[in-house]
């Protein structure tokens, strides 16, 4: 009796397997997929088209229907893959050009969309507002950063703790700074854009010099920065983004010295500085993943170094509603080889028309360069942790407002000099807070 039951079960399994492997035909796939398309059964349509392709069946309208199914599920990055395949088979359909364009735009691949739109029909180009060259974005942003521990730090006896005695001791305590920034972006050809940024930073410190007693002087640092960034797609979808950032400024210091009679005295001295960063970043959109890498060559505060980083951006829902990017940074300088430096993770999510973006960095951030070549901390000191968050929300059709908050720990040094040679040093810590607000015009 049990042997008969076993034969029946085996026969049933074989029959089900044969039924599951029933060969589909092109006419059947075309008919069924079209019915599912008309009924807007997007999930079922996606499963059915996948089964058909496993049996070697694929054609133009099956690719289109698959793309539209993913598009209506708002899985734009996956949808663009199927629209690309269909478009490469037949570029004549205006509706397909629109689907391809908007799936790229909504999937965060606007540069590709603008490049490929150059080959669209004039009717579609007019409908999507295409222009071979145009201004794409203008933005203004201002911020204020402050050190809430300033009063307590300047009141501490760092000189005594470092054992300055009759030697020379100095420190530069951050009080606050403000910055104003102007961005201008324009497309010079389909798929090729230029980004410009000019920033002024006014930084206030208190200079402390222990030289014949404790002496304090206000220290004002003026810094300007110009950032230039070409941005283009090489080939079909390899993003390339070189950049150059030049910083320059000036400040006046009070320094200690001796008179002709060997009496301790102070004198003023003016300084000018200039720093630069050259960067190149590349990344490749691969469906719901986008790996990338960047190299930075820099000279900051007379320190030459190279910084490398690599990352992987993940889009779990195949759109911009949620994404995250783990990133690893490496650094070398004239005195050491390439070593691990910092780990970061960033990400964003969308709630209606409001977009949230956050970033966390942890490592040894001295003269550290973030993505796109902006200097996070070209101050004398190091930072181990930075946390930032941004909120973007629309204001009208073409305007966008942004609010940011940043907190970062900073370690700086009270330095003792004996006969102009560095001696004892004492580190002190504080937390820097930054608030910024900005508006952009998107054309």
Secondary structure, DSSP 8 states (H G I E B T S, - for coil): -HHHHHHHHHHHHHHHHHHHT----HHHHHHHHHHHHHTT-HHHHHHHHHHHHHTT---HHHHHHHHHHHHHTT-HHHHHHHHHHHHHH----HHHHHHHHHHHHHTT-HHHHHHHHTTS-HHHHHHHT--SSEEEEEEEEEEEEEETTHHHHHTS-HHHHHT-TTSEEEEEEEEEEEEEEEEEEEEEETTEEEEEEEEEEEEEEEEEEESSSEEEEEEEEEEEEEEEEEEEEETTTEEEEEEEEEEEEEEEEEEEEE-TTS-EEEEEEEEEEEEEEEEEEEEEEETTEEEEEEEEEEEETTEEEEEEEEEEEE-TTSSTTEEEEEEEEEEEETTEEEEEEEEEEEEEEEETTEEEEEEEEEEEESS-B-GGG-BS--SSSBEEEEEEEEEEEE-SSSEEEEEEEEEEEEEEEEEEEETTEEEEEEEEEEEEEEEEEEEEEE-
